[in-house]
Amino acid sequence: MQQLPKTKQKYKQTQLGEIPEEWQIVTMKQIVKSYRNGIYKLPEYYGRGIPSIRMFNINNGKVNSTEAPLLQVTEKELLDYELKPGDILINRVNSKELVGKAGIVDKGLGTVTFESKNIRVRILTHKSNPYYLNYFLNSDLYYKQIHSKTKAAIGQCTINQEDLNSVYICLPSLSEQKKIASILSKVDELIQKTDQIVKQTQRLKKGLMHILFANKKRLSQIKNIQLGGGPEEWIETTLGRLITLQRGYDLPSSMRNSGDIPIVGANGITGYHNVAKVKGPGVLTGRSGTLGKVYFVNKDYWPLNTSLYVKQFHGCDPKFIFYLLHTIDYEKHNAGTTVPTLNRNLLHPILVCVPKTVKGQQKTASILSNIDGLLEKEKQRKKLLSLLKIGLMQKLLTGKIRVKV
């Protein structure tokens, strides 16, 4: 990829801003071969047949068949509604933020059809490259236009084929379109590989935590788990013998002062205050409203009354307790009727399996912390690559960065 200095290039003003002089601005109508709204069938036709792509199967510029419902179709219907590699599927009914999202059908998707809330787009390949167009349809250049055309309905917005026909597209030569699509696809491959690493690491952590903390009728199997420094004996005990949980404290917004003390509730940090109620490090979980989330706080903090915090660790390692509390089935101990609620007295008797010594707890926490560190590193990498892609798309799709062809 080569960025040519703007002084050596001639640019012109268009409906989409400044683009190279030799590029064109066309409408979708000029490059589309055909549109087709998806198939509509009654519920009795679902449950067998071939996958039918729904709006949730269009993600990150791709069409997938994950959990797509099976639909019984005739040969004629399959002929009319089957998706082919290079087709672009656009969601025509959705929320204001999601309506108009587009994805391309890649090789390997298999035999699939698509449902009525989507529009299939087939383009004139002698005028435009489908992968280039798909990247354009996933850029702000497109979304700004399509969101101005959406028609509001009750709880949802819609677009139609006429709306798409009037969308403006920046169009370089076919060879430059292919090169731009190739560059962006390489960034997509890096994002996909990073995402796979994240998912693999999450599975590793989940499996390891299951091995480490599962205690029912399995204590004999994990009494001597190897934790780097040698075998460690694990024992069964109650949660209440390890820690004491306490309900948090009220702190109305009107009484909060500017400061750097985190205020932590059932959904994590909700703000900051100038006074701490509890010394850190701290471990909390949701008590009211949201159950099942567990938080670790490195510094002094204020636990809100929507949380249960660890008042006493009884000599246990705080980070180990943080991971241990992730293994509790909080819904099972929900004492609320309309609003989910946890009572600490229901949690203290829970049987758990833990290393016999604090040193063993620290080793266990260290292993899981290292995995979390790898996870965070890969998540940050994915975030940076996604930002890189957005910046590249904006510049490549408007010719601010030119490519050799």
DAMOZI-V920014 format. One record per backbone hydrogen bond with DSSP energy under -1.0 kcal/mol. NH is the residue of the N-H (numbers start at 0). CO is the residue of the C=O. Records with the same first field share a line. If there is no record, write none. Layout:
NH=CO + CO
This chain:
7=4
8=5
11=18
13=16
16=13
18=11
20=9
22=19
23=170
25=168
27=166
28=164
29=26
30=27
31=27
32=121
33=121
35=119
37=117
38=113
44=41
45=42
46=69
49=70
51=68
52=112
56=53
57=54
58=61
61=58
62=103
63=56
67=64
70=49
71=44
77=73
78=74
79=75
80=76
81=77
82=111
85=104
86=83
87=120
88=102
89=118
90=100
91=116
92=116
93=156
98=94
99=90
100=97
102=88
103=60
104=86
108=105
112=50
114=52
115=38
117=114
118=89
119=35
120=87
121=33
123=30
124=122
126=123
127=123
132=128
133=129
134=130
135=131
136=132
137=134
138=135
142=138
143=139
145=141
146=142
150=157
152=155
156=93
157=150
158=91
163=159
164=160
165=161
166=163
168=25
170=23
176=172
177=173
178=174
179=175
180=176
181=177
182=178
183=179
184=180
185=181
186=182
187=183
188=184
189=185
190=186
191=187
192=188
193=189
194=190
195=191
196=192
197=193
198=194
199=195
200=196
201=197
202=198
203=199
204=200
205=201
206=202
207=203
208=204
209=205
210=206
211=207
212=208
213=209
217=214
220=217
224=231
226=229
228=226
231=224
234=353
236=351
238=349
239=347
240=237
241=238
242=238
243=311
245=308
247=306
248=302
254=251
255=252
260=272
262=270
263=301
264=267
267=264
269=262
272=260
276=300
277=300
281=296
283=294
284=307
285=292
286=305
287=305
288=339
289=287
294=283
296=281
300=277
301=261
303=263
306=303
307=284
308=245
309=282
310=243
311=243
315=312
320=316
321=317
322=318
323=319
324=320
326=323
329=327
332=329
333=330
334=340
341=286
345=342
347=343
349=346
351=236
353=234
355=232
360=356
361=357
362=358
363=359
364=360
365=361
366=362
367=363
368=364
369=365
370=366
371=367
372=368
373=369
374=370
375=371
376=372
377=373
378=374
379=375
380=376
381=377
382=378
383=379
384=380
385=381
386=382
387=383
388=384
389=385
390=386
391=387
392=388
393=389
394=390
395=391
396=392
399=394
400=394
